[in-house]
Amino acid sequence: MYVTGCRIEPDSVNATDDLRPCSIESAELSIDVIPSQGGRVASFRSRRSGLELLTQSTRSGPYPQPGLHALFQRGPCAGIEECLPTVGPCAARDGYAPDHGDFWQIPWRVLTRTGNHLQVSADGFSRTLRFTKDLTLEGPALHIQYRIENIGLARQSFLYACHPLFAISAGDRILLPAEVRDLTLQYSRHNRIRPPASIIPWPVAPSGIPLDLTEGPETGNAEMFYTARLNEGSCGILRQSSGEILELSFDTASLPFLGLWICYGGWPDEGEGPRQYAVALEPTTSACNTLAKAQEEGSAIELACGDAFEWQIQFEIIPPGCASRLLL
């Protein structure tokens, strides 16, 4: 895929060649991971209610060949994907970084697999970064341990954002930490909320729009927000149909910010294909969507040769009637 210390185009691998999922289960959860499609978690299902918590891909292949100019919107665009070393494509100081990064585009290797545990890994092509994920199911929770290692000969930098596209229905409730009183607007389709860089109160926008209540897919709206630096690493979605809460927990020492993408049929703006209907709660290293901006702001993670960066994210289903700190 690359020569250490150099950046070249990856081998041509069509992500539709092998769609077989790796499935792991606990008494309360089942998940499917598709290694050939960026190692994404394609299904996250409550065995209690049968509810699927992740968006399901409505796109069919062929998907784009991996490369610096592959477009994310032509990929699966579903489930839990990983954005590294950037979200938005950009010319960073250490070279071009592709749309939503390297790792959604390329096949991952399965290293170990048991009934409730899966370890997968992949090597990037725009930078000499090895990305490894350990996924373990315990009761109602999915624990993911992440590790990024610089296996090259030169110093590397990156932005990381988890990119979980959650299934929703109109009237579901988005839950953010109590400390969040406002958000920075990064994008609003047709400037529905306000222009980019505006500070927007949470949970009700100045126009009276309740941002914490999901809308229907017919509205055609889409917004992207970022929190300020967080003390509490938690967020979630209350699914009205089952009463369950999907709660995310993360360490703010490693992932100090949270991105919030709400899309009610408002993306993509251009091109053919279905419009997205999802909410993404995105624990991230930077409150911006490009590596170039993160480098400019000083929030990009820097790794010397042989160094590694590790963190954890937990996805837990809280049953109806059980306490969640997000509702306190």
Number of C-alpha atoms within 10 A of each C-alpha: 16 17 11 16 14 13 16 15 13 18 13 12 15 18 24 15 12 12 12 13 18 16 19 19 21 19 13 17 22 20 21 19 24 21 25 23 27 24 29 25 23 28 21 24 19 22 15 14 13 13 15 17 23 22 22 17 14 12 15 11 12 12 21 19 19 23 21 19 13 19 18 19 21 17 21 23 21 23 25 23 23 25 24 27 28 30 24 18 22 19 13 18 12 15 12 19 28 29 24 27 32 28 27 26 32 26 23 23 16 18 12 10 16 11 11 19 19 20 20 19 21 22 23 20 27 25 29 25 27 18 22 23 22 18 22 22 24 15 14 19 19 24 19 20 16 17 17 22 20 24 21 20 13 15 17 22 22 27 26 25 27 21 25 25 26 23 20 26 17 14 15 19 20 24 21 25 17 13 11 16 14 17 22 20 22 21 19 18 17 12 13 12 21 18 14 15 13 14 17 18 14 15 19 15 17 12 9 9 11 14 18 18 17 20 23 15 18 11 11 17 21 25 23 19 24 25 22 17 17 17 14 18 20 24 23 24 27 23 21 15 13 13 15 22 28 23 21 23 17 20 18 19 14 15 23 21 24 30 27 22 21 27 26 24 20 20 20 15 11 8 9 9 13 13 19 23 24 25 24 24 26 23 30 23 24 30 25 24 23 28 32 24 20 21 19 12 12 11 18 22 18 16 19 15 15 13 14 16 14 13 15 16 20 18 20 22 24 18 17 14 9 9 11 14 10 17 11 7
